[in-house]
Amino acid sequence: MRKEALLVKRQQEDTGVGEMTKLHKLLAAGVAVFVLAGCGEADDEASGNEAAGTEPAEETDEDTGAEEADGDKSIEALSEAEGLELEALEVDEGFAEEIGLTVTSPEYGRFATGETVLFEGSIDHSEDLNGDKLWVRINYTEPGEKPFATEFTYYVPIEEDGTFSKEMTLHSGKGQYRIGVRAPSNKAGEDNQFYDVVTFFAHNVDEELSREVEYTTRGLEEELVVTEPGGYLEAEGTFTLAGEVPHAEDDHFVLVEVREFGNAFNSTDVVIPVDSGTFERELPLYFGEALHYVEVKVYDPEEDLYYDSANLFVKNGSDEQFVQMDEYRTGLQRGVTLTHPSPAQPLEYSDGEAYRIAGEIDPDAPYADEIELVYVTTKMGMDEATYIVPVEDYEFDDDIWLRFGEGEYEITISVPEEGHDRSWSMTYHHAMQLTQEVTGIEDKRSLLPSRGIQSDHPDIIALAEEVTEGLTDEREIAKAVYDWLTQNIAYDVAKLRDDTFEYDDSALKTLETLEGVCQDYAFLGVAMFRALGMEANYVSGYTNVRHAWLDVMVDGEWLEMDPTWGAGYVDGDEFTFAYNEDYFDPDEAMLAETHRRLDVMY
């Protein structure tokens, strides 16, 4: 019966990876054709023994049975043992005949074999084809649980004389496989399109898993070679990934995605630099005792994209999970290396609210001298807090705070863009992102230090204690802080007029200069309350312009205050102190007439 050739076109899909893009090549489903071939024939093996002058050993009944079961590895013997009837392989009558396809191995359309199949033959009219590779899809069709993805793809080169040959591995161990072969079109306008040409079926009798590294067409074009490990590895906790990318420049990277097989939500990206065409790095198996899928992506500088290029699997025998650490190309390009936490830090963290962030900047990296700080954001659910970690002599090392209690934290480390100024709103680029499971801490979002709010600094603590000395009533304490702010901090008219907001604006800076704008009154007020152990938050919103004020918890309820409006007034370019008590715990209706709350900054 005539088999109609099926036209299949590859499809592409773009997906974002942090700041980088990875391009996945998805192969459209269709009728497939499978090709499998066996090992050497029994007669060949016998000839080899005879030539070597080996005397046959005396056989016992047990020896004879074992040889029948295991000794004869020919396709014919294995197929007979599996009860398979051998029939000659036939290619499709349509496109296969049109291009003159002949398959010399395997000889049969359905057969039993060991873990590999030799696929070889020739194409009479290969010069007319729009491509130089056969697309081979091997599908593991055995019922039940599958050890890997069911499909494995080979791209078999077609030589200039039209011949092809490839020893292919049956990737999932013992069981049934369907092998479909597609050839590139020979028609104008059908680039990157393939037709089915032959299908065959193989039964792998070997129990052992043996998988090669799977390469995409992009990986083959870039001549990517993963030298370590192979396509399947069993490891304990970590493994080494190494390879060669001969066409990559020394400032290029390979992007490696490591994810828990079968769980797309457990995934992390690692960027590995290329040095003289090679790359190597020890990688954690982040997700504990599970099968890890590892995908290697090669960079295309013309398109500024990373393309899926190769994949492999690693089975982790250890149940230890590690902090998930996604690395971004910008971080490596700017020379950022994180020394703490290390990639081997356990996923679960229970050492309190303080969390150390440490690392270094490569002095030879572009704009290294400009990096005066790294910007750290912690996020749990919808809650977010930010911190600034100073950089001195190309190193940074400081504590941030895990303030939202127990749960999964997303911690992002960023660096300022090249050529930045010192403005508060400078642009930052992600260098890396961590996922950390935190246990054993309380929610102290309104008590701990944060960006601009150095409530743990000795000078802030001393000021807060001095201003409230002898007071025990919380409302009186709150009023004392409000009074001090309104009577001691001058409004900085020039700062507002000239927009000279800087990234290091803070409570401490306000205390040193005794002047500031609304954000600075709020910074210092919140810092003083937190230094006294009272919950307080920075409030951002609008009056007729962008504005900030603060909340403080007094006797179990939030009390609002706006020390900026309570301090005085501006006339032209001059500020005049004029104390106003109305903005300490103002009536809600009165405040709503002039103030519109937008957000709380912890």
N, C-alpha and C positions, 0 to 999 in steps of 0.2 A: 504493500500500500504506500502511495506517495506521501511523504511528509512535507508539509509546507514550511518553508523557512520563515522564521520570525525575525523581524527587524527590531533591534533594541538600541536605544540611544542613551548614553550616559547622561545623568542629570547632576547638577551641582547645587550646592546650598551654602550660603555664607552664614557664619555664626560669629558673635563677638567673644573675645577672651580678654577680659580686663581692657587694657588699652590696645590689645593686639587682636588680629582677626585670624581665625583658622578656617580654611576652606575644606569642607568635606566633600569627597566625591562619592556619591551614592549610585550604585549600579541598579538600574531598573530591573524589576523581576520579569521573567519570561520563561518560555519553554527552554529547558537547558538540555545539553547533550554531554554525556560523561565518557571519559576515556580512562581506562586503567590497564596497567600491564604488570605481569608478574616477574619473578626472578628468573635465574637461569634454568634451563631444561635439565631433566634428570640425566639424559644421555651425555650432556656436556659435563656434568659433575663427574660422571663415571669415567669419561675420557681423561679428565684432569687427574683423577686418582691413579689411573693406570700409567699416565705419563710420568708421574712422580715416583713410580715404582713402589707404591704402597701395597703391601699384602693385605688382603681382606681379613678381618678378624673372624674368629669362629663365632657363629651366631648361636644364641640361646633363644628359647621361645620368647623370653622377656625382651631380648634385644630386637627381635623381629617385630614385635608389637610396637616398640618404641620408635623403630625406624619408620614403620608405616604411619605412625601418628606424627612424628616430628622430623624424621630424617629426610623425607622427600618433600622438598619445598617447591616443586614445580606447580604451575597454575593448574595443570591437569589433575595432579594428585590431590592438591588442596581442595579443588572444586569437587572432586569425587567424594572426598571426606565430608564435605559440607552438603552433599546431595544436590549440587548444582549441575544442570545439564548445559554443556557448552555449545554455543552456536556462534558462527562466524560473525564478526563485527561488520555492520553495514553503515556507510555514511549516508547522510540525507541525500535524496535524489535531486533536490533543487539547487541551492547555491553551492553546495559542496561539489556537485558535478560540474557546475559552471566554471569554477576556478580550478578544477582538476585536483581535488584533494584525495590523497591516498594515505591511509593510516596503516603502518606496518607493525606497530605495537601500541596497544594490546591487539591480540588476534581475535578476541572474543567480546561479545556484547555484554555478557554477564559471567562473572567468574570469581573465584576466591584467590587471595594472594596474601603476601606479607604486608608490612607497613608501607611499602612504596610501590609505585606503579610507573613503569617506563612508558612514556607517551612520545612517539616519534613517527615521522612520515615525511611527506613532501607535498608541495602545491605547485602544479604545472605553470599556473599563470600568476605567480606571486608578484610579478612586476606590475600587474594591473591594480593591485590592492591599494587602498588609501592608508594603510598602516603596515607596520612590520612586526606585529605581535599577535598571537592568538590569545584570546581571552578564555581562560579555563576556570570554571566554577565547580568546586568540589563541595557537595552537600552531604552532611552526615545525617542519614535518615533513620537511624536506629531508634525505635521507640524508647521512651523513658527519659531520665535526666541526662542532660548533655554536659560534658566537661568544659566545653568552650562554646564560642559562637558556632552555630551549625555550619556556616559556610566559610570556605577558604578559597582565596583567589590566586591564581598564577597568571602571569603574562609571559607566554612562551615566545622567545624570539624566532622570527622567520629569517633564515640566512639568505644571502644573496642568490644562492642556487635553488632556493625554494624549500630546502629541507628544514626540519625542526626536530628537536630532541630535548626531553626534560624528564628527569627522575622526580616524581612528585610524591610527597608524603601524605598518607591518609591520617589526618591531623587529630582525630579524636579517639584513637585506639580501636579496639575490637568492635565490629559492627558493619552495617550496610552503608554504602556511599553511592551517590549518584553524581556522575561527572559529565558536565555539559561544556562543549567547546563551541566558541563563536569566532568567526573570522571577520576581519574588517571588510567593509563594503568596497566594491570596485566601481561604484557609480559616482559621477560628478555631483558635487553638492552634498554628499553623504559622508563628510569627514566625521570621525569619532562615532560612527555607527557600525554596528556589527550584525551578522546573520548567524543563526544556528547552523552548524554543519555536521555535528556528530554527538551522540550520547551513548554512554555505556555505564555499567554498574559493577561495583566491586565489593566483595566482602572481605574485610580485614580480619585475619585470624589471630593477630598479635594483640595481647592484652595491654602491653606497655604504651603509654602515651608518648608520642613522638611528633612534635610540631616544629615547623620551620618558622623563621621570622616572615611575616606576610608583608609584602611591599606593594604600594600603589604604583600607578603609572608615573606619578610625579617623583616618587622615590627612586624609581628606575632611571628616569631622565636625569636626576641629580647624581646618579651613581652612588646613592647612599648605601652604606654597608654597616649593619649593626654587628659588631665583632664580639660583643658580650652583652647579655647572655644569648642563648638561642631563642627559639620561638616559645619554649616552655621551660620554666625553672622552678624548682622547689627551694625555698630559702627560709631563713630565720631572721625576721625583723628588718633587714636591709638587703640590698643587692647592688651590684655595680653595673651601670649602663655605659657602654663605650661604643664608639663607631667612627666611621670616616665619611666626610662630606667633601670630596676633593675640589668642588667648584665654589665652596664657601670662602668668603674673605675672613680675615682674623677679627674683624669687628662685627661679625655675624654671630648668631646664636641658633641653637636648636631649641624648640619648645617641646617639652615633654608633659603629656597629660597622664596622670596616674589616677585611676579610679577603681572603686570596688565593682567588680563585674556583677552586673545585674542591678546595680543601684546608681543611677545617674546623678543622684544628689550628693553622693560621696565622691568628690573629685577634687584634685588639686593640680595646679600647673607649675612646672619648674623650668627655668630658663638656664641652659648650659652654654657657656661660651665655646666658640670654635677656635682652636689654636692649631695653625699649620694644617688645616684640613681634618683635624681629629677632635673628638670630644670624649670626655669621660667624667663620671661623677657617681659617688655612692648615694643611693636614694633610699629613703625610708619606705617601708610598706605601711602606709599610714593607717590602714583600716583594720588592723588586727588579723585574726586568723580567718583569712578570706582569700579568694582568688582575686588578684589585682590585674587589671587590664592596663597595658602601658602603650601609649601611642606617641610616636616620634614625628614631629612636624618640622619641615625644612623651610627656611625663609627665602622668599622671592623678593629681592630688593627693588625690582622694577614695579611690582604691584604693591609692595609693602604689606605682604600677606604671608602667613604661615600655612603651608599645605600639609594635610595628612600624608605621611610618606611611608610609615612602617608601623607594625604593631606586634606585640608579643604578650605573653601571660606569665605572671609569677604567682605561685601559690605560697602564701605565708604560713609557716608552721607555728608562729608565735602569736599569742593573743594580745600582746601589747599594742596599743594604738598610740600614734604620735600626733603632735600638734600639726595641723594641716597648714602648709606654708606655700601660698601661691606667689610666684616671683614674676615680675614684669620687666620687660625689656628696658624700659626707662631706667629702672633701678640699677641694672648692670651697666648701662651706657654711662650713667652718672657716677659709677664707681662705688655704689653703696653695697656694703657687705654687713649682714647681721651676724653678730657673734653671740648674742643672747636675746631671746631663747634660741637654742640650736635646733636643727631639724630633728634631732633625736630626743627632744623634750617630750615627755608623755602628754597625751591629749588632755588628761585630767589634771587640773591645777588646783591645789588646796593649800597654798602657802600664804593666804591672807589677801587683803585688798591691794597691797603694793605689788606692782608687776614691773620687773626690770626690762628696759629696752636698751641694748648696747650694740655698738657697731663701729664701723670705720668707713672713711671715704678715701678712695684711691687718689693720692695727690696728683697723679698724672692724668686723671680723667678730665674731660672737658668741663670747664667752669667749676672745678673742685674748690677753688679759692672763694667762690661766692656762697658756698653752702655754709651758712651760719647756724642752721637749725634743721631738725627734721620735725615734721608735723605728724602727730599720732592721733588717730581717731579710734575710739572704742564704741562699738555698737552692739546692743542686745535687743532684738526685736525692733521696735520703733524708737527706742531710747538711744541717745548718742551724746558723747562727751568728747572734748578735744584737749590736746596737751601739746606743748612745745618743749622739745628736748634740745638744748643748745649743743652746738658742735664747736669743739676747741681742738686745735692742732689735728684736724681731720679725724677726730674721734668723738663719739657721743655715748653717754652712759648715765641714765637717770631712771627714776621710778615714775611710772604713771599709775593710775588708780582704777581698779575694777569696782565701780561704784554701784552697780545695779543689782547686786546680790548674785545668787547662784544661777547658772545657765550657760548658754553657748554665746561666747563673745567673738565678734568679728573685729580684729585689730588691724588697722591699715596704717602703714608707714609711708609717708610721702616726702618729696623734696621740692623746694621752690623751682619754678621754671628758670631757664637760663636768662641771664640779664635782668633779673628781677630788681625792683626797688624794695624799700623796707615797709611798704604799705601794709596795712592790716589785711586788706583783701587781695593779697598777692595770689597768683595761680600756683597750685601744687600739682605734681605728677606722682601717681602711685609708684612706689618702688617694690613693695611686697604687701601681702595680706595674710594674716594668721587666723586660724579658727581654733579657739581654746575652750574646752569644757571646764568651767570653774565651779568648785564646790566649797562648802564650809565657810561662806561669808554672808554677811547681812547686807541688805539694801541700805547704802549710805549715800545715795545720790546727792543729797542736799547738805552733806556734812564734810565731804572730802575735798581736798584742793583740786583745782582744774585750771584750764588755760586762763590766765589773767587773774586768777584768784588764789594767791599763795597763802592760804590760811594756816599753813604749817610753818611759815617763816617766823623766826624769833622776833623781828621788829613788829610784825603784824600782831603777834600774840601779846607782846608787851604793851602795844598801844591799846588793844581791846581791853586788857586787864586794867590798865591805868584809867581809861575813860569810864569804866563801870565799877571801879573799886567801891566796896561797901554795899553794893546793890545786890539784892536777891530776887526781887520781883521781876519777872520776865518782861512785863510791859515797861517798867522803869528802865530796865537794861536797854530795851529797844529804843526808847525815847532818848536815852543818853547817847547812843551811837548816832541817831538821827541829828541830835543837836550838835554833836562834834563835827559831823560831816558838813552840815549847812553853815557852820560858823568858822570853819578852818580851811575848806577847799574852795579856791577861787575858780570861777568859770573861765576857761581858756578860749576867749573869743577868736583869737588868731588861728587856733587849731581847727575850729569849725570852719572859719572863713577860708583858710588855705588848704583844707582837707589834708592835714599832716598827720593822719592816723598811721601808726606804725605797728608792726607785728608784735612788738614787745610791750605794747600798752598793757598796763596791769595795775593791780592794787598796790604793789610795791613801788612802782614808778610814780603813781599818784601820791603816795605817802612821801616820797623823796622830793617831789616838786611842789606839793601842796596846791596843785592846780590840775584841771582836766575838764572834760565835757561829760555829758550824761553817762556814757559807758564807764568812765573812770570813777564817778561817784558810786555807781552800782558795783563795780569791781571791789572797791575798798570796803563798802558797806557789807557786802556778802562775805568778804574775807574776814572782817572783824567778827561778824556773828558766828561763822563757822569756827573761828579760833576759840570762841567761847563755848563751843559745843551746841550751838543753836542752829537748827536747820534754816537755811536761807538759800534763795535762788535769784539769779539775774533774770529780769523780765525784759524782753524786747517787744517793741510795738511802735505805734505812731501817735503823735499829737498832730500838729500841722506838718511835721517833718518826722523822720525816723527818730526814735527816742528809746531810752532805757531807764528802768527804775528797778525796784527789788521787792521781794517777799521775804518775810521772816516768820517762823512758827512761834507764836506766843500763846501759852496756855492751851496748846492743842489745836489752835486755829491759825490760818494764814493771815498775816497783817501786811498790808501794802504801805509802802512809803516812797516818796519821790524827793530825795534830798536835793536834786538839781533845782527843781522848782521852788523848794523851800529855802534855797540859799540866797536868792537875790534876783536881780534883773539886769538885762543888757540894754544899754542905750548907745546906739551907734556901735563903736568899737570898744566901749568901756563896760566893764562889769562892776556892779555896785552890790556889796553885801546888804541884804535886807531880809533878816530871818522871818520865815513864815511857817507857823505851826500847822497850817491847814493841810499840808501834804504829808503829815504823819497820821497814818490810819484814817485817811479821808473817807467821807461818806461815799458809798459805792455809786450812788446816782450822780453825785457831783463829779467824781473822777471819770465816770463814763462819758460825761459831756466833753471832756478834753483828751482822754487817754483811751487808746484802743489796743488791747493786748493781743499779740500775735503768737509768742512762743516763750518758752522758758529755756535758758541755757544753764546747764549744770556746771 
